């Protein structure tokens, strides 16, 4: 949900009428604001706070603009005295906007979400599109195709972490708590997982690993945990890991994270291969990282478990 902000301060008036009728607020947004609100793919909510009474009220601006279609700006927006935004009335507020789910799951909305997803330079528009695709269209296989196919376009992009947190719902991991708000139907999830196996390339993996940063790692609760869950779906992943780990043109920290992924995914069944890859890769790391990685070699040789997460 987006919060729209009016162009002028609302006019608030009170009377001696009963409490439920004693409040009214009017604001007059201009056409520029109206066009901005209409451009959003998610519903727009306007909120007015009255500091004198310390109460807040809301209005569905998306619905208002539909009802005002054809009218000239500036628009007169009235707030209902009954639309209180507080703990007691929050359920009504929540249910009102959740009711948009049926409308926003239609084909036309899907097409608009894909169009907005392509506008990567418009951060708010692209961000809303990612959220809309997941919220309303996650049970379409096409959604996962377009999101996965776009990974490389988000290298070093500020929205890559958001994209990762949506993509990771396909493989899942132990810290995703499934509810009706984020569940994907199992047939779609299985097909999307197979799709990821086919489309994940070395460049995509490098794009994803590049989002981990220098201190994140792949520990529980980190963005790296989600990235690891996605990357581990790649076809021929051990070969892919090896090609990255031994490539000194790849930034050292990224190669280090991929070593950890290799150990997490393969040590229990391919410890000898892990030993061989790590031994070959060691000279390409700094002394500090060599010291850290060298400790893994005797454990791999002895087939002992190495906790990297």
HUDACOR-V185028 format. One record per backbone hydrogen bond with DSSP energy under -0.5 kcal/mol. NH is the residue of the N-H (numbers start at 1). CO is the residue of the C=O. E is the energy in kcal/mol with one decimal. If there is no record, write none. Layout:
{{NH	CO	E} {NH	CO	E}}
//
This chain:
{{2	43	-2.2} {4	2	-0.7} {4	45	-2.0} {11	26	-3.3} {12	10	-0.6} {13	24	-2.1} {15	22	-0.7} {21	18	-2.4} {22	18	-0.6} {22	19	-1.1} {24	13	-1.3} {25	79	-0.6} {26	11	-1.9} {27	77	-1.5} {34	30	-2.1} {35	31	-2.9} {36	32	-1.8} {37	33	-2.7} {38	34	-2.6} {39	35	-1.6} {40	36	-0.5} {40	37	-1.1} {45	2	-2.8} {46	59	-2.7} {47	4	-0.6} {48	57	-2.7} {50	55	-3.2} {51	49	-0.7} {54	50	-1.7} {55	50	-1.3} {57	48	-2.4} {58	83	-2.0} {59	46	-2.2} {61	44	-1.5} {61	59	-1.1} {62	44	-1.3} {64	60	-2.0} {65	61	-2.6} {66	62	-1.5} {67	63	-2.1} {68	64	-1.8} {69	66	-1.2} {71	68	-2.4} {74	29	-0.6} {75	29	-2.1} {77	27	-2.5} {77	75	-0.7} {78	76	-0.6} {79	25	-2.0} {83	80	-1.3} {84	82	-1.8} {85	56	-3.0} {86	84	-0.7} {90	86	-0.8} {90	87	-0.7} {93	89	-1.7} {94	90	-3.1} {95	91	-2.9} {96	92	-2.0} {97	93	-1.5} {98	94	-2.3} {99	95	-1.3} {100	97	-1.4} {101	98	-2.0} {102	99	-0.6} {103	99	-0.5} {104	100	-3.0} {105	101	-0.6} {105	102	-0.9} {106	103	-1.2} {110	106	-1.8} {111	107	-2.4} {112	108	-2.0} {113	109	-2.5} {114	110	-2.2} {115	111	-2.1} {116	112	-2.4} {117	113	-2.1} {118	114	-1.1} {119	116	-1.4} {120	118	-1.8} {122	119	-1.1} {123	121	-1.0} {126	122	-2.8} {127	123	-2.9} {128	124	-2.4} {129	125	-1.7} {130	126	-2.2} {131	127	-2.2} {132	128	-2.8} {133	129	-2.9} {134	130	-1.9} {135	131	-3.0} {136	132	-2.7} {137	132	-0.6} {137	133	-1.3} {138	134	-0.7} {140	137	-1.6} {143	140	-0.6} {144	140	-0.9} {145	141	-1.8} {146	142	-2.5} {147	143	-2.4} {148	144	-2.2} {149	145	-2.8} {150	146	-1.1} {151	148	-1.6} {153	150	-0.9} {154	150	-0.5} {154	151	-2.2} {155	152	-1.3} {157	154	-2.2} {160	157	-1.8} {163	159	-2.4} {164	160	-2.7} {165	161	-2.2} {166	162	-1.1} {167	163	-2.7} {168	164	-2.4} {169	166	-1.5} {170	167	-2.0} {171	167	-0.5} {172	168	-2.5} {176	173	-2.0} {177	175	-0.6} {178	176	-0.8} {182	179	-1.4} {183	179	-1.8} {189	185	-2.7} {190	186	-2.7} {191	187	-1.8} {192	188	-2.7} {193	189	-2.3} {194	190	-2.0} {195	191	-2.2} {196	192	-2.5} {197	193	-1.8} {198	194	-1.5} {199	195	-2.3} {200	196	-2.4} {205	201	-2.3} {206	202	-2.3} {207	203	-2.2} {208	204	-2.5} {209	205	-3.0} {210	206	-1.9} {211	208	-1.7} {212	209	-1.8} {216	212	-0.6} {219	216	-0.6} {220	309	-1.2} {222	219	-1.7} {225	222	-0.6} {226	222	-1.0} {227	223	-2.3} {228	224	-2.8} {229	225	-1.8} {230	226	-1.7} {231	227	-2.9} {232	228	-2.4} {233	230	-1.7} {234	231	-2.1} {235	197	-1.1} {237	234	-0.8} {240	236	-2.1} {241	237	-3.4} {242	238	-2.3} {243	239	-2.0} {244	240	-1.6} {245	241	-2.9} {246	242	-2.2} {247	244	-1.1} {248	246	-0.9} {250	247	-1.7} {254	251	-0.6} {255	251	-2.1} {256	252	-2.4} {257	253	-2.0} {258	254	-1.9} {259	255	-1.9} {260	256	-1.9} {261	257	-1.9} {262	258	-2.7} {263	259	-2.5} {264	260	-2.6} {265	261	-2.4} {266	262	-2.6} {267	263	-1.5} {269	266	-1.5} {270	266	-3.3} {274	270	-2.4} {275	271	-2.4} {276	272	-2.3} {277	273	-2.7} {278	274	-2.6} {279	275	-2.4} {280	276	-2.0} {281	277	-1.9} {282	278	-1.8} {284	281	-2.0} {285	282	-2.2} {290	286	-2.8} {291	287	-2.4} {292	288	-1.5} {293	289	-2.8} {294	290	-3.0} {295	291	-0.8} {296	293	-1.8} {297	293	-0.6} {297	294	-1.0} {298	294	-0.6} {299	295	-0.6} {300	296	-2.4} {301	297	-2.4} {302	298	-1.9} {303	300	-1.1} {304	299	-3.4} {307	305	-0.5} {308	306	-0.8}}
//
